[in-house]
Amino acid sequence: MVLLQKRKFPSTIYYRLGILSIIAIAIAVTMHIQTQNPFTYSFLVNSKNQSNLAQSIRQTRGTVCIVYLRNSGGRLGNKLFMVASAYGLARLHSCHLYLTPAIINEMKLVFIFDLSPVLISTSMFNSIINDISKQMTKIIVDVECKYTPELTRPNAISLGHIFELRGYWQSYLHFHKHSYELQNYIFVARQPVIEKVSKLFINIYEQQFKFKPQLSLENHQLFKKQLAESKWTTWIGIHIQRRSYYVCLNYASSDEYLLYAIDYYRQLYSNVSFIVASDDKRYYRNLFRNQANVFLTPKSFSEGDDLIALSFCQHSIVTGGTFGWWTAYLANGCVIHDKVYPSLCKRHEHYYPPWFLIP
């Protein structure tokens, strides 16, 4: 508290002018302090226990931090890893997130892709980087399938920095703290995709159980919940990558592994149905020709349609590759994957810990 001692002025006018001057100075100082203080943009994210998790985007009047993704090379699975890693780092360090319009448009062909709490527009991004008063420092980190624990430390991405991701970020440890948001708000299907993919499940009900279920197609979570709560069957998604996109791997999971994994679920559940997505449908249609209740996704399905179909299932069987990883991660059930499938990543950094391992 500041005490102002009253003085005697030669006249009342001088006294009043003195008081007014002191008030004006106090107001000016207060406004200056408020201008210099940091302020926050707050948003609410619905957490798994249905409570509101408050987070903030740090910003001062002249400084921000931005996590930036300009390119997301590779196929769909790797692109999801890149986006999820960028989102996870932005959330962890309370930074803005900027994705190029090309990345956003590609993701929105399949997903709702709600990044509104952290995502900034191109115009805002350009205004920040072109404002010389902000003095932003750009950091580029090129990762080839590994976890970088240094990025989880406090202020690893500090104010005044633009952090750009490049390469192949394929470790779930960069974003696993935000799995609920990724599975329920970001990588969830748009309604046109739900309507297309739902026909596969409805046709199987009609073929297998001789009835047409009345399923709501209002949103991704509701449709998935209805399938899970159905007493008619348990849905298992199978992704099989037969042709490796990495020449150095040159590996495909054995038929014995796939049949063993299918048998595992048959023994676990009394009535089970399998949805198979693969890059070699002809081969696996022949392999499973004597297997009951095994259905391949149609040729009309895109890569995104296949991913959504398998994510609607309750449990998963995967071979290798990033696409299969994401089908299982988004399905969020029990997972069997090929233990001997070669990976360029360290297994404890790439495979999600609760997943089953069988030879």
Secondary structure, 3 states (H helix, E strand, C coil): CCCCCCCCCCCHHHHHHHHHHHHHHHHHHHHHHHHHCCEEEEEEEECCCCCEEEEEEEECCCCECEEEECCCCCCHHHHHHHHHHHHHHHHHCCCEEEECHHHHHHHCCCECCCCCCCECCHHHHHHHHCCHHHCCEEEEEEEECCCCHHHHCCCCCCCCEEEEEEEECCCHHHCHHHHHHHHHHHCCECHHHHHHHHHHHHHHHHHHHCCCCCCCCCCHHHHHHHHHHCCCCEEEEEEECCCCCCCCCCCCCCHHHHHHHHHHHHHHCCCEEEEEEECCHHHHHHHCCCCCCEEECCCCCCHHHHHHHHHCCCEEEECCCHHHHHHHHHHCCCEEEECCCCCCCCHHHHCCCCCEEEC
